[in-house]
Amino acid sequence: MKPKLTKQSPIKSIFTFFKRQLFWKILAIFWFTATLTIVANIYITRQISNVEQHYDKIQTKLQNFASDAVVVYESSGQETLQQWYKKLYARHRIRVILLDKNNQALGKAVNHKNHTRPYRKEKQEHASDFMPPLWRQAYASLIKQTVQTVEGGKYTLQVLPSPFVHRAMASLHNYKSTRLVVSLIILALGSLWLSRLVARPVKRLTQASNLMAEGDLSVRVSDLIGARSDELGELSSAFDHMAEKVEALVANQKQLLRDISHEIRTPLTRQQIAIELAKTENGDNHLLEKIERQNHQLNSLIDGLLTFSRLSDNSTNTTFETINSSELLESISEAAELEAQHKNIHLKLNLKTCPEFQGNALLTTRAIDNLLGNALKHSPENSLISISNEVQENYLVIRIEDQGAGIDEAHLSHIFEPFYRADDSRNQATGGYGLGLAIVEQIMKQHHGQVVLKNIQPTGLSAALYFPLPTSIE
């Protein structure tokens, strides 16, 4: 029967749509990566701007110190300048020395222990040693502040290693290189994310396809790819479904070949024996009749095989027409009346006025004939077979019920398989060739319907054919 669809809220439906679309996932990853790269670059650029502003402030501060040092020296002399060095260190923790135009030190530099020492060209082991190369040139312009006086004098304030230098400049970084590295890292992570989303599942599908092409029909990919609700998840499910169908088809074909070999071998063997006897007993009509029966059995088997093959692979174009179920059942019952009378079986028609349905008259007749033939074959003498029609949930249902022994529940799930019979003895006198119900199932698939078998109490079997009415055909 057709499953009923559950309704979803519009918001949930939209969310499910976006969740299932691989396109939106790829687009989201792309824009997320691009946005994150832009945000990171904006942040790093702002830090670069802050660094440049920081340098400007230090430059201005040191230039003011240089100007103050020149004023102190020219107005009060070297001793006062020496006191200014100490006050500057005590207040700002910065060591400086003023150089004249000959690059000679004026006074003594303050050391880290707050006592003076003669100035020597010290190795610049402070901030420039741990700063990136691109910053060192800018740093070099800070530690030497040049001052020109009105009278034409020239002085240079040399910044020496001191706590001020470490505190003010040690945190400076090469943000331009950092910006490039961060951008590459973000792009690499986005690419890895996208690769895991698309490339890895596709690679596993390719590997599974190659294994299947080499003959490994047991390969499956859903467990490897994982639970996904997008197109790749649907593709993996479709692949597994295809693999299951192919594996089952190959297994069925192998079983079919074994069954065909068994079914054909028996009448051929009998026919060969009958022919040999006919050669020794000239004109024995009884032997010739046996040969004729064996030929008839072979023809029936081949006809059933051809019919099942055509219906299974959809190699024939099925033309539909409007069919009246009551008229069709009356015609089929009338044709089966002779066989029913032979076994003293009563055919009871319970026909209703039902809507006409679309179907192929020849195939529909064959499906009903097969079910009715099985009912006649397995019904005991002086029993009743009921034939009825009705409408159930947009389906026209044709039902045939007998009073036979029914089918063991263990066999119901296999009863539509070709050559399958609940009777393990494979005796054609009771079970036929096992193609009748398989043909019925294929006919109902052609009509977008189904056949349902179930046991009824106390004894008997109910066989129902569900034909969709025009309003329910999609």
C-alpha positions, 0 to 999 in steps of 0.5 A: 500500500502507498505510504502516508507522507508526514507534513513538515513545518515550512521552517523545518522543510527549508532547514532540511532542504539546505541541510540536504544540499551539497551545493549549499554546504560547499558555498557555506564553507567557501564564504566562511573561509573567505569571511574568516580570512577577511576578518583576520586580515582586518584585525592584523592590519589594525594591529599594524596600524597600532604598531605604526602609531606606537612608533610615532609616539615613541619617536615624538617622545624620544625627539622631545628627550633629545631636545631637552638634553640639548637645552640642558647641556647648552644652558647649564653644562655637562654636570647638569646634563649628567644629573638630567641623565639620572632623573630621566632614568629614574622617571622613565627607566631609559638610558641615553647619552648625548653625542656632539657633532664629532660623535663624542659622548657628553657625560657618562651614561647611567648603568642599570645599577644607577651609577654612571659609567663612561660611554662606549659604543655598546653592542645593540643587544636590546630590542633589535636583537629579538625583533624581526628583520623588517622592523629593525630598520625602523627601530634603528631610526628611533635609537638615534635622535638628531637635533639641529640647534639655531646656531648650527650645532648638531647633536645626537641622542643615543638610546642605550639598552634599558628597561624602557626599550624592553617595555616599549618595543619588545612586544612589536611583531612582524604583523605583515608576515603574520597576516600572510601566514594566518591567511594561508592557514585559514585557506588550508583549513578550509580546503581540508574541510572541503576535501573531507566533505567531497573528495574523500567520499568520492574517492571511497565510492570510486574504490568501491566501484572498482572492487565491484567491477572486479567481482566483489559484489559484497562491497558497501560504502555507507559504513565508510562514508558515514551518516550523511543527509546530502547528495553524497549520502543519497549517492552512497545509499543508492550505490549500496541499494544497487550493489544489493540488487546486483548481488541478489540478481546474480545469486538469483540468476545462478539459482535460476540456471540450476533450477532450469537445468533441473526442470528441463533435465527431468522431462528430457530424460523421460522423453529419451526413455520413451523414445527408446521404448518407442523404437523397440515397440513399433506404433505404441500410442501410449509411449507417443502420448507420453512423449507428447506430454513431456513436450507439452511440459517443456513448452509450458516451462519455456513459455513461463521462462520467456514471460517471466524474463520479459516482465522482469527486464521490462523489455516489452511495452505494456499498453493499458486500457480501461478494464471492468473488473466485474466483467473480467472476473465473470469471463475468467470464472466461466472459463474455469468452470469446467475444471472446477466441476471436475473436482466438485468445487463451487466458484462463488462470485461476490462482485460489486459495482466498482470503478474501472481501472487501467491495465493490460487485459492480457496480463491482468487475465493471466495474473488472475488465471494463475491465482485461480489455477493455484486455488483449483489445484490446491483446493480439496473436492467439494470445497468453495472458492470465493472470487470478489472485487472491492475498493480499498483506499484508491485501490481496486482489490480482486481477491480469490479465497480457497479452502485449501491447506494454505502456505506455511508462514515460513514460505510466504516471504519466498513464494514469489521467487522463480522455481520456489515451491513450498513442496520440497519434492518438486513434484509438478503434479502438485506444485507446477514449476514455481513460475506462476506466482513470480509471473503474477508479481511481475505483472502487478509491478507492471501495473504499479500494484502488488499481490498479497497472499495470506492464510485464512482461518480455519483453513485456506489461502487469500490471494489479493491483487491491488490495482491502483485507480487512476486518481492514485497513479503517480 
